[in-house]
Structures are given as structure tokens and as C-alpha cells.
Amino acid sequence: MTDQPQPLILASSSPFRRELLAKLRLSFQHHSPDIDESARPGETPTELVLRLARDKAAALAEAHPDALIIGSDQVAVIDGEVLGKPGDHDTAVAQLRHASGRTVQFLTGLCLLNSRTGRHQSGCERFTVHFRQLRDHQIERYIELEQPFNCAGSFKSEGLGIVLFKALEGRDPNALVGLPLIMLTDFLAAEGVALP
């Protein structure tokens, strides 16, 4: 056993998650995990994000056998239907039309894996977004300006996405962007990480 602090690895290619983790002023690396993010038959949205967060962290464990590895995954849910990343313009338009005037639950799964010990901590942070009534020209203009094709539910709350909402509910606004920092600081503290 070494007294050196374990490296902290973010299992994500998301620049938004990197920006959030940087808020904690801890040194970290980031690597993109290569996993299949498809839902399994009968899997609930909560089960999906928890499994994918764990899978993302586990995907980097072999290459980083003495690290604390953070995995996170997010989906948007309307009436039990999962809205993932749209990937293209037409899907983004359809998702935002579907969300217009409705309440959307954002579920963010988080896992902290200690690859030295095999211990993992995981949880799901919920955040509720109440969308304004959106007109087609607003949706088109928003998509043109933000290009939210790699964002669950087709919006970026850290950017212009905020104009799409009439109210937000949740304990950690960072979860809406994709990394629940309140939960993560609890997990890190349980692993003995000294936070500033």
C-alpha cells in the first residue's frame, strides 16, 4: 500500500463533465470508455443509468488498476419514455416538441470505482425540469445556436437551454449538466480524498 494519492480518472469524453469536475480543484485525467450504451429489455431508466455509470468506470479499471474512476450517465424521461442524445437535427426537434409544456425528469447515474480495492459506490440523482411552451421557430433557433446533438433531451442547461425552462427542481444543479457533484464529494470523502 502506498501513501501516494490514487489518480482520479473521469470515464467520459464530455467537456461539460470535465468542467464540472474541475470545480472541485482536484487533479484528474479523463479517458473515454468504449461501452455499449443500449438499454436492456425491461430495464428501467434508473437501472439503465446506474448500470452505464458502473460500466463506464469498470471499462477503465484494467488500464488504471490503482485509481479512483468516475463513471456517469444521464437520460431524460417523459412519462416513462427515455430520451437519449438526439444525434441529429430532426431527432432534436422531435425531442424538444415532445418536451414543450411538459415536465421532464433527468436521471444521472454516478459510480466511483476504486480499482485498487474493487469497491464501488453508486447512486442516481434526479432533477426535474418544467419546460415552457415552445414554438417551432424557437426550437429551430435554439438548435441552430446550440447544436445540442450530444445532450440528453436535446438541450444544454449551461447555455441557452435555460431559456427553454419555466422552473427547475432538484438538490444539485450540476446533475442537470451530467455530473452530480454533491453525491460525488460524498463518495470521494468516503475514499479518504481530501477536498479543498
C-alpha positions, 0 to 999 in steps of 0.5 A, spaced: 500 500 500 502 506 498 501 513 501 501 516 494 494 519 492 490 514 487 489 518 480 482 520 479 480 518 472 473 521 469 470 515 464 467 520 459 469 524 453 464 530 455 467 537 456 461 539 460 463 533 465 470 535 465 468 542 467 464 540 472 469 536 475 474 541 475 470 545 480 472 541 485 480 543 484 482 536 484 487 533 479 484 528 474 485 525 467 479 523 463 479 517 458 473 515 454 470 508 455 468 504 449 461 501 452 455 499 449 450 504 451 443 500 449 438 499 454 436 492 456 429 489 455 425 491 461 430 495 464 428 501 467 431 508 466 434 508 473 437 501 472 439 503 465 443 509 468 446 506 474 448 500 470 452 505 464 455 509 470 458 502 473 460 500 466 463 506 464 468 506 470 469 498 470 471 499 462 477 503 465 479 499 471 484 494 467 488 500 464 488 504 471 488 498 476 490 503 482 485 509 481 479 512 483 474 512 476 468 516 475 463 513 471 456 517 469 450 517 465 444 521 464 437 520 460 431 524 460 424 521 461 417 523 459 412 519 462 416 513 462 419 514 455 427 515 455 430 520 451 437 519 449 442 524 445 438 526 439 444 525 434 441 529 429 437 535 427 430 532 426 431 527 432 432 534 436 426 537 434 422 531 435 425 531 442 424 538 444 416 538 441 415 532 445 418 536 451 414 543 450 409 544 456 411 538 459 415 536 465 421 532 464 425 528 469 433 527 468 436 521 471 444 521 472 447 515 474 454 516 478 459 510 480 466 511 483 470 505 482 476 504 486 480 499 482 485 498 487 480 495 492 474 493 487 469 497 491 464 501 488 459 506 490 453 508 486 447 512 486 442 516 481 440 523 482 434 526 479 432 533 477 426 535 474 425 540 469 418 544 467 419 546 460 415 552 457 411 552 451 415 552 445 414 554 438 417 551 432 421 557 430 424 557 437 426 550 437 429 551 430 433 557 433 435 554 439 438 548 435 441 552 430 445 556 436 446 550 440 447 544 436 445 540 442 446 533 438 450 530 444 445 532 450 440 528 453 433 531 451 436 535 446 438 541 450 444 544 454 442 547 461 449 551 461 447 555 455 441 557 452 437 551 454 435 555 460 431 559 456 427 553 454 425 552 462 419 555 466 422 552 473 427 547 475 427 542 481 432 538 484 438 538 490 444 539 485 444 543 479 450 540 476 446 533 475 442 537 470 449 538 466 451 530 467 455 530 473 452 530 480 457 533 484 454 533 491 453 525 491 460 525 488 464 529 494 460 524 498 463 518 495 470 521 494 470 523 502 468 516 503 475 514 499 479 518 504 480 524 498 481 530 501 477 536 498 479 543 498 
